[in-house]
Amino acid sequence: MRITTNLLWSVTFLCVLTLFSSCQKEEAVIASKNQEEFSSQDQHVIGERLVTQVLEDDHNFPIFASDNTAFTEELNVYLTKLVQTVAISVPVVNRNNFAWSVTVIDAPDIHMFTAPGGHFLVYTGLLKALGSEAELIALMAHELKYTDQSKTILSLKNEFGGVAMGDILLGNKVSSIDNMALWLRDLSYSEEEVLEADQYALNIICPYLYDNKGLRNAIMRLDNVAEQTVDWLIRRPGTIKRLELLEDVSPQDCGSNESDFADRYQSIIAKL
C-alpha cells in the first residue's frame, strides 16, 4: 500500500509539474504588453531594430557601399560627425541619451528621414542635390526635432499599435516590422509641425559658424529641382510660408559672416 501511495503521489506531482511547465511555456510565447510611453532606452531599442530591418531590405533600402572602401568610411564618418555636431546642442533633449548615427541609402530619391533613437537615413540623391555643408546640416537639424521630441516614435505607435511596440521591446516576433521602416520613409508632417521644426533647426544652427541662410537655401534649391520628385519637400509641406519666415532671419538674430563650407562639402560629394 505504501508503494502504491508513493507511486500515486509521484505521478500526481509529475502531472502538475508538466501542466505548470506547459503553462509557463505558453505564457512565454504569448506574453505581450501595450506600450504607450517610451523612455530614451525604449526608443533606442526600437530604432536599432528598425535599422536592422533597413539593412536587411536591400530592395527598398540599398545601402551605399563604394568600390573604394576608404571613401565609404570617409563618407560615413563625415555625415556622422555632422549629425553628432547638431545633436550635442543645448536645445536637444536627448543629446546624451541617443546613439546618433547615419545610414546612407544609395538611391536617387531626394529624401532623408529618421528612426527613433537618433538614427538618420540619408539618400545619396539628397546629398547630390544640395550645394553645401551648411544646407545639409540645417536639414539634419530640422529632422532632429522629429526624433528628439518623440514625434517619430509616437507616430509609429499610433499607426502600428502599442502592442507591436511592446513586442519589439520584448524581443518578440513582429509581423509588421517589414512595413515600419517603409512607413517612416513615407511619413508626412503637418505644415505646423514643419514650421516648428524649422525654428528648432535655426535655434540649433545659430551658435555655429554656418551660413544662417543654410536652411532657406536648401529649401530653395530643392524646390527648383527639375524633372524629379523631391520626396523630402512633399512630406514636409508649406514651402512658400517656410521661405517667407526664413527670409526674415536677420544677421542680428543669427550672426553674420559665417561660411557655407561648400568646397569641403563638394570635395566629398563629388566622389559619389
C-alpha positions in Angstrom: 0.0 0.0 0.0 2.9 2.4 0.8 4.5 1.7 -2.6 1.1 2.3 -4.3 0.5 5.6 -2.4 4.1 6.9 -3.1 3.7 6.0 -6.8 0.4 7.8 -6.9 1.9 11.0 -5.3 4.8 10.8 -7.7 2.5 10.5 -10.8 0.4 13.4 -9.5 3.4 15.6 -8.9 4.7 14.9 -12.4 1.4 15.7 -13.9 1.1 19.0 -12.0 4.7 19.9 -12.9 4.1 19.1 -16.6 1.0 21.2 -16.6 2.7 24.1 -14.9 5.7 23.9 -17.3 3.3 23.9 -20.3 1.5 26.9 -19.0 4.8 28.7 -18.4 6.0 27.9 -21.9 2.6 29.0 -23.4 2.7 32.2 -21.4 6.3 33.0 -22.5 5.2 32.7 -26.1 2.1 34.8 -26.0 3.4 37.4 -23.5 2.9 41.0 -24.8 2.4 44.4 -23.4 0.7 47.5 -24.7 3.5 50.1 -24.7 2.1 53.6 -24.5 5.0 55.6 -23.3 8.7 55.3 -24.3 11.8 56.1 -22.4 15.0 57.1 -24.3 16.2 53.5 -23.9 12.9 52.2 -25.4 13.4 54.4 -28.4 17.0 53.3 -28.8 16.0 49.6 -28.8 13.1 50.2 -31.3 15.3 52.3 -33.5 18.0 49.7 -33.6 15.5 47.0 -34.6 14.2 49.2 -37.4 17.7 50.0 -38.7 18.5 46.3 -38.7 15.4 45.8 -40.8 16.6 48.5 -43.2 20.0 46.8 -43.5 18.2 43.5 -44.4 16.0 45.1 -47.0 18.3 45.7 -49.9 15.4 46.0 -52.4 13.8 49.1 -50.7 16.9 50.4 -48.9 20.1 49.6 -50.9 23.0 50.6 -48.5 25.7 52.8 -50.0 29.0 50.9 -50.4 31.6 52.3 -52.8 34.2 50.1 -54.6 36.6 52.4 -52.7 36.0 51.2 -49.1 38.1 54.1 -47.8 35.6 56.5 -49.4 32.7 54.7 -47.9 34.3 55.1 -44.5 35.1 58.7 -45.2 31.5 59.5 -46.1 30.0 57.7 -43.1 32.4 59.4 -40.7 31.8 62.8 -42.3 28.0 62.5 -42.1 28.0 61.0 -38.6 30.1 64.0 -37.4 27.6 66.4 -38.8 24.7 64.6 -37.1 26.6 64.4 -33.8 27.5 68.1 -34.1 23.9 69.2 -34.2 22.8 66.5 -31.7 25.0 67.9 -28.8 23.4 71.3 -29.0 21.6 72.6 -25.9 18.0 72.5 -27.4 18.4 68.8 -28.0 16.6 66.9 -25.1 18.2 63.6 -25.9 21.7 64.8 -26.8 23.2 62.4 -24.2 20.6 59.6 -24.5 20.5 58.6 -28.1 23.2 56.8 -30.2 23.2 59.4 -33.0 24.1 57.6 -36.3 23.7 57.8 -40.0 22.9 55.2 -42.7 23.4 56.2 -46.3 20.9 54.8 -48.8 22.2 54.5 -52.3 19.2 55.7 -54.3 18.3 58.8 -56.4 15.5 59.8 -54.0 15.9 63.3 -52.7 15.0 62.4 -49.2 16.1 61.9 -45.6 14.2 60.6 -42.6 14.8 59.5 -39.0 14.1 56.4 -36.9 13.6 56.5 -33.1 16.7 56.7 -31.0 18.6 59.2 -33.2 19.1 57.2 -36.4 19.3 59.2 -39.6 18.7 57.7 -43.0 20.1 59.9 -45.8 19.8 59.2 -49.5 22.6 59.9 -52.0 20.0 61.6 -54.2 19.6 64.3 -51.5 23.4 64.6 -50.9 23.9 65.2 -54.7 21.0 67.7 -54.8 22.4 70.0 -52.1 25.1 72.6 -52.6 26.9 73.0 -49.3 27.5 71.6 -45.8 25.5 74.5 -44.3 22.5 73.3 -46.3 22.8 69.7 -45.3 23.4 70.3 -41.6 20.4 72.6 -41.5 18.2 69.9 -42.9 19.7 67.5 -40.3 18.8 69.9 -37.6 15.2 70.1 -38.9 14.9 66.3 -38.9 16.4 66.1 -35.4 13.2 67.6 -33.9 11.0 64.7 -35.0 13.1 62.1 -33.3 14.4 64.1 -30.4 10.9 65.2 -29.2 9.3 61.7 -29.7 7.2 62.6 -32.8 8.7 59.7 -34.7 8.1 57.0 -32.0 4.5 58.2 -31.2 3.6 58.2 -34.9 4.8 54.6 -35.1 2.8 53.7 -32.1 -0.3 55.4 -33.4 0.0 53.6 -36.8 1.0 50.1 -35.7 -0.3 49.9 -32.1 1.3 49.9 -28.7 1.4 46.1 -28.6 3.7 46.0 -31.7 6.0 48.4 -30.0 5.9 46.4 -26.8 6.7 43.2 -28.7 9.8 44.8 -30.2 11.0 45.8 -26.8 10.3 42.2 -25.5 12.2 40.7 -28.5 9.0 39.0 -29.8 8.4 38.5 -33.5 6.5 41.4 -35.0 4.8 40.7 -38.3 4.5 44.4 -39.2 8.2 45.1 -38.7 8.8 44.9 -42.5 6.4 47.8 -43.1 7.6 50.1 -40.2 10.7 51.5 -41.9 8.8 52.0 -45.2 6.1 53.8 -43.3 8.7 56.1 -41.6 10.2 56.8 -45.0 6.8 57.9 -46.3 5.7 59.7 -43.1 4.3 63.2 -43.8 4.1 66.1 -41.3 1.7 68.9 -41.0 2.7 72.4 -42.0 2.6 73.5 -38.4 5.0 70.7 -37.4 7.3 71.6 -40.2 7.4 75.3 -39.3 8.2 74.3 -35.7 11.0 72.1 -36.9 12.4 74.9 -39.0 12.5 77.2 -35.9 14.1 74.3 -33.9 16.7 74.0 -36.6 17.5 77.7 -36.5 17.9 77.6 -32.8 20.4 74.8 -33.1 22.4 76.2 -36.1 22.7 79.8 -35.0 25.5 79.4 -32.5 27.7 77.6 -35.1 29.7 79.4 -37.8 27.4 78.2 -40.5 25.6 80.5 -43.0 22.3 81.4 -41.3 20.6 81.1 -44.6 21.5 77.4 -45.0 18.1 76.1 -44.4 16.4 78.6 -46.7 19.0 78.0 -49.4 18.4 74.2 -49.1 14.7 74.6 -49.4 15.0 76.9 -52.4 17.5 74.6 -54.1 15.2 71.6 -53.6 12.2 73.5 -54.7 13.9 74.2 -58.0 14.9 70.6 -58.8 13.5 69.8 -62.3 12.2 66.6 -63.6 12.3 64.7 -60.3 10.0 64.5 -57.3 11.6 65.8 -54.1 10.2 63.5 -51.5 11.6 65.5 -48.6 9.6 68.6 -49.6 6.4 66.8 -50.4 6.4 65.2 -47.0 7.3 68.5 -45.3 4.8 70.9 -46.8 4.5 74.7 -46.7 7.4 75.7 -48.9 6.1 79.2 -49.6 5.4 80.1 -45.9 8.7 78.4 -44.8 10.7 80.6 -47.2 8.9 83.7 -46.1 9.6 83.1 -42.4 13.2 82.1 -43.1 13.8 85.2 -45.1 13.0 87.3 -42.0 16.0 85.8 -40.1 18.5 88.7 -39.8 22.2 88.6 -39.1 21.4 90.2 -35.7 19.2 87.2 -34.9 21.7 84.6 -36.0 25.1 86.0 -36.6 26.8 87.1 -39.8 29.9 86.3 -42.0 29.5 82.6 -41.4 30.6 80.1 -44.0 28.5 77.6 -46.0 31.6 75.2 -46.3 30.6 74.5 -49.9 34.1 73.5 -51.0 34.5 71.0 -48.2 31.1 69.5 -49.0 31.6 69.3 -52.7 35.0 67.7 -52.4 33.3 64.7 -50.7 30.0 64.5 -52.6 31.8 64.7 -55.9 33.1 61.2 -55.2 29.6 59.7 -55.0 
